[in-house]
């Protein structure tokens, strides 16, 4: 997907407190957490922001979480289990951000 505007919107939606929480989950600093956000947005499949034919977002997240986690771990060098736990926090924020953008 690689959308800089989406990345910036997600960082804004997270806010500094949740970026720190994400950093703690990852065992890194806030810059490392921001790199994970950028890598996650880049790893999202094309069309992620589309309605996906009425699929429940939970099933979409379950479908993409593994491949996105693997991609982010490989790109950032962070342990895959830590990235997987961090994505449990991050992916719902991305979904919220995409929904807000769709409404705007």
Secondary structure, DSSP 4 states (H G I P E B T S, - for coil): ---HHHHHHHHHHHHHHHHHHHHHHHTS-HHHHHHHHHHHHHHSPTTTTS-GGG--HHHHHHHHHHHHHHHHHHHH---HHHHHHHHHHHHHHHHHHHHHHHH-
